[in-house]
Amino acid sequence: MKTIQELDLDLDYKISNQENPTHIRYPIQSYPSKIQSLAPEKHPVIEDVLTGIKGQYLLFHPGLSTYARMVVMNLF
């Protein structure tokens, strides 16, 4: 596995000297009743209420659930 320095990416990043990892917890307001996976190629724009983040999954208002693959494409 390559380190971020070894990757040939044009990214603006800073490397922390912090030895302990930072734990980020995102509250989850509600879990979807039915899981529905969405492909960014088919749904490039999603306009819905984000109710939580669980690992690599974005949880949206019930009825629209996960947008896992390539989430980092353009979140904003």
C-alpha positions in Angstrom: 0.0 0.0 0.0 1.4 3.4 -0.9 1.6 6.3 1.4 0.0 9.6 0.5 3.4 11.0 -0.4 4.0 8.2 -2.9 0.7 8.8 -4.8 1.0 11.2 -7.7 -2.0 13.3 -6.8 -2.4 17.1 -7.0 -3.8 17.5 -3.5 -3.6 20.3 -0.9 -2.9 18.4 2.3 -0.9 18.6 5.5 0.6 15.7 7.4 0.0 15.9 11.1 2.7 15.0 13.6 0.0 13.8 16.0 0.7 10.3 17.2 -2.8 9.4 18.3 -5.5 9.1 15.7 -8.4 11.6 15.8 -11.8 9.9 16.3 -14.6 11.7 14.5 -18.1 10.6 15.4 -21.0 11.6 13.2 -24.5 11.4 14.8 -27.1 9.4 13.0 -30.6 10.9 13.3 -32.3 7.9 11.7 -31.5 4.7 9.9 -33.2 4.0 6.6 -35.9 1.4 6.7 -34.8 0.0 3.3 -31.3 0.1 1.9 -31.0 1.5 -1.6 -27.7 1.9 -3.2 -27.2 4.7 -5.7 -24.6 4.9 -8.4 -23.0 8.4 -8.9 -23.0 7.8 -12.7 -26.8 7.4 -12.7 -27.5 10.0 -9.9 -24.8 12.7 -10.1 -26.9 15.1 -7.9 -28.8 14.2 -4.8 -31.0 16.7 -3.1 -32.3 15.2 0.1 -31.8 15.4 3.9 -28.5 13.8 5.1 -29.4 12.0 8.3 -26.1 10.5 9.1 -22.7 9.0 8.0 -21.7 5.5 8.8 -18.3 4.5 7.6 -18.2 5.1 3.8 -22.0 5.4 3.6 -24.0 8.5 3.5 -27.5 8.0 5.0 -30.3 10.1 3.6 -33.9 10.6 4.6 -35.9 7.4 4.6 -36.4 6.2 1.1 -33.0 7.3 -0.1 -30.3 5.5 1.7 -26.7 5.0 0.6 -24.4 6.6 -1.8 -21.2 4.6 -1.2 -19.2 4.3 -4.4 -17.0 7.2 -5.1 -18.5 9.5 -2.5 -15.5 11.7 -2.5 -16.2 12.7 -6.1 -17.8 16.0 -5.3 -19.6 16.4 -2.0 -20.0 20.1 -2.1 
